[in-house]
Amino acid sequence: MSQSKQHDTQAQTEIIETFEMFDDWLEKYQYIIDLGKQLPAMDDAHKTEENLLQGCQSQVGLIHEFQDGKLHFQANSDAAIVSGLIALVMTIYNDRSPTYITEVEPDFIEKIGLASHLSSTRSNGLNAMIAKIKHTAAAYQ
Protein backbone atom coordinates (compact mmCIF):
# COMPACT_ATOMS: atom_id res chain seq x y z
CA MET A 1 0.00 0.00 0.00
CA SER A 2 1.41 3.38 -0.95
CA GLN A 3 1.96 5.94 1.76
CA SER A 4 -0.86 8.19 0.51
CA LYS A 5 -3.26 5.24 0.47
CA GLN A 6 -2.20 4.40 4.01
CA HIS A 7 -2.77 7.98 5.07
CA ASP A 8 -6.21 7.87 3.52
CA THR A 9 -7.08 4.70 5.35
CA GLN A 10 -5.87 6.35 8.53
CA ALA A 11 -7.88 9.55 7.96
CA GLN A 12 -11.06 7.65 7.19
CA THR A 13 -10.48 5.21 10.05
CA GLU A 14 -10.08 8.14 12.44
CA ILE A 15 -13.40 9.61 11.27
CA ILE A 16 -15.14 6.25 11.70
CA GLU A 17 -13.64 5.72 15.18
CA THR A 18 -14.63 9.24 16.25
CA PHE A 19 -18.23 8.64 15.19
CA GLU A 20 -18.32 5.32 17.05
CA MET A 21 -17.70 7.23 20.31
CA PHE A 22 -21.07 8.99 20.09
CA ASP A 23 -24.20 7.37 21.47
CA ASP A 24 -26.74 8.81 19.06
CA TRP A 25 -27.20 10.89 15.94
CA LEU A 26 -27.95 14.04 17.87
CA GLU A 27 -24.40 13.94 19.24
CA LYS A 28 -23.02 13.09 15.79
CA TYR A 29 -24.83 16.03 14.21
CA GLN A 30 -23.48 18.34 16.91
CA TYR A 31 -19.96 17.07 16.21
CA ILE A 32 -20.43 17.71 12.47
CA ILE A 33 -21.68 21.24 13.19
CA ASP A 34 -18.70 21.87 15.49
CA LEU A 35 -16.33 20.72 12.74
CA GLY A 36 -17.96 23.18 10.36
CA LYS A 37 -17.37 26.05 12.76
CA GLN A 38 -13.63 25.34 12.50
CA LEU A 39 -13.50 25.87 8.74
CA PRO A 40 -11.65 29.02 7.72
CA ALA A 41 -13.96 31.75 6.48
CA MET A 42 -13.96 32.28 2.75
CA ASP A 43 -12.93 35.71 1.54
CA ASP A 44 -15.89 37.62 0.10
CA ALA A 45 -13.90 38.09 -3.12
CA HIS A 46 -14.19 34.32 -3.71
CA LYS A 47 -17.95 34.19 -3.13
CA THR A 48 -18.74 34.49 -6.82
CA GLU A 49 -21.28 32.66 -8.94
CA GLU A 50 -18.56 30.58 -10.60
CA ASN A 51 -17.31 29.35 -7.22
CA LEU A 52 -20.77 28.35 -6.00
CA LEU A 53 -21.45 24.65 -6.12
CA GLN A 54 -24.45 23.67 -8.19
CA GLY A 55 -26.80 21.04 -6.79
CA CYS A 56 -26.71 22.28 -3.21
CA GLN A 57 -29.72 23.66 -1.40
CA SER A 58 -27.52 25.90 0.72
CA GLN A 59 -24.81 28.22 -0.58
CA VAL A 60 -21.52 26.35 -0.89
CA GLY A 61 -18.40 28.05 -2.17
CA LEU A 62 -15.49 25.92 -3.33
CA ILE A 63 -12.14 27.18 -4.58
CA HIS A 64 -8.81 25.47 -5.14
CA GLU A 65 -5.12 26.05 -5.68
CA PHE A 66 -2.69 23.65 -7.28
CA GLN A 67 0.74 23.88 -5.73
CA ASP A 68 3.68 21.46 -5.43
CA GLY A 69 1.69 18.67 -7.07
CA LYS A 70 -1.17 18.91 -4.59
CA LEU A 71 -4.61 20.45 -4.60
CA HIS A 72 -5.57 22.72 -1.75
CA PHE A 73 -9.29 23.32 -1.44
CA GLN A 74 -11.15 25.91 0.53
CA ALA A 75 -14.88 25.56 0.94
CA ASN A 76 -17.56 26.93 3.18
CA SER A 77 -21.32 27.07 3.46
CA ASP A 78 -23.98 29.29 4.93
CA ALA A 79 -25.51 26.21 6.59
CA ALA A 80 -23.84 24.86 9.75
CA ILE A 81 -24.39 21.16 9.02
CA VAL A 82 -23.16 21.57 5.44
CA SER A 83 -19.98 23.28 6.65
CA GLY A 84 -19.42 20.25 8.87
CA LEU A 85 -19.88 17.89 5.94
CA ILE A 86 -17.36 19.98 4.01
CA ALA A 87 -14.90 19.67 6.90
CA LEU A 88 -15.26 15.87 6.85
CA VAL A 89 -14.65 15.70 3.11
CA MET A 90 -11.66 18.04 3.39
CA THR A 91 -10.11 15.64 5.93
CA ILE A 92 -9.87 13.10 3.12
CA TYR A 93 -9.14 15.22 0.03
CA ASN A 94 -7.45 18.49 0.99
CA ASP A 95 -3.75 18.88 0.18
CA ARG A 96 -3.58 15.65 -1.82
CA SER A 97 -2.33 14.75 -5.27
CA PRO A 98 -4.85 14.74 -8.15
CA THR A 99 -4.31 10.99 -8.66
CA TYR A 100 -5.00 10.31 -5.01
CA ILE A 101 -8.20 12.37 -5.10
CA THR A 102 -9.55 10.64 -8.19
CA GLU A 103 -8.72 7.15 -6.89
CA VAL A 104 -9.89 7.37 -3.27
CA GLU A 105 -13.57 6.97 -2.50
CA PRO A 106 -15.06 8.51 0.67
CA ASP A 107 -16.00 5.16 2.22
CA PHE A 108 -16.47 6.73 5.65
CA ILE A 109 -19.82 8.21 4.54
CA GLU A 110 -21.39 4.76 4.35
CA LYS A 111 -19.44 3.29 7.26
CA ILE A 112 -20.59 5.91 9.78
CA GLY A 113 -24.18 5.71 8.54
CA LEU A 114 -24.17 9.29 7.32
CA ALA A 115 -25.79 8.49 3.99
CA SER A 116 -28.95 7.23 5.69
CA HIS A 117 -29.11 10.20 8.11
CA LEU A 118 -29.00 13.03 5.59
CA SER A 119 -31.96 14.51 3.78
CA SER A 120 -31.94 13.82 0.05
CA THR A 121 -31.02 17.45 -0.69
CA ARG A 122 -28.06 17.33 1.72
CA SER A 123 -27.00 13.98 0.33
CA ASN A 124 -27.19 15.32 -3.23
CA GLY A 125 -25.17 18.35 -2.19
CA LEU A 126 -22.52 16.18 -0.53
CA ASN A 127 -22.28 14.05 -3.67
CA ALA A 128 -22.08 17.19 -5.84
CA MET A 129 -19.21 18.51 -3.73
CA ILE A 130 -17.28 15.22 -3.95
CA ALA A 131 -17.92 15.07 -7.71
CA LYS A 132 -16.64 18.65 -8.14
CA ILE A 133 -13.49 17.88 -6.12
CA LYS A 134 -12.82 14.75 -8.19
CA HIS A 135 -13.56 16.59 -11.45
CA THR A 136 -11.14 19.36 -10.44
CA ALA A 137 -8.46 16.80 -9.60
CA ALA A 138 -8.96 14.97 -12.91
CA ALA A 139 -8.19 18.21 -14.78
CA TYR A 140 -4.68 18.20 -13.24
CA GLN A 141 -3.81 14.58 -14.09
Secondary structure as GFF3:
##gff-version 3
##sequence-region A 1 141
A	DSSP	alpha_helix	3	20	.	.	.	ID=ss1
A	DSSP	alpha_helix	25	37	.	.	.	ID=ss2
A	DSSP	three_ten_helix	44	46	.	.	.	ID=ss3
A	DSSP	three_ten_helix	49	51	.	.	.	ID=ss4
A	DSSP	beta_strand	60	67	.	.	.	ID=ss5
A	DSSP	beta_strand	70	77	.	.	.	ID=ss6
A	DSSP	alpha_helix	80	93	.	.	.	ID=ss7
A	DSSP	alpha_helix	98	103	.	.	.	ID=ss8
A	DSSP	alpha_helix	108	111	.	.	.	ID=ss9
A	DSSP	three_ten_helix	115	117	.	.	.	ID=ss10
A	DSSP	alpha_helix	120	138	.	.	.	ID=ss11
###
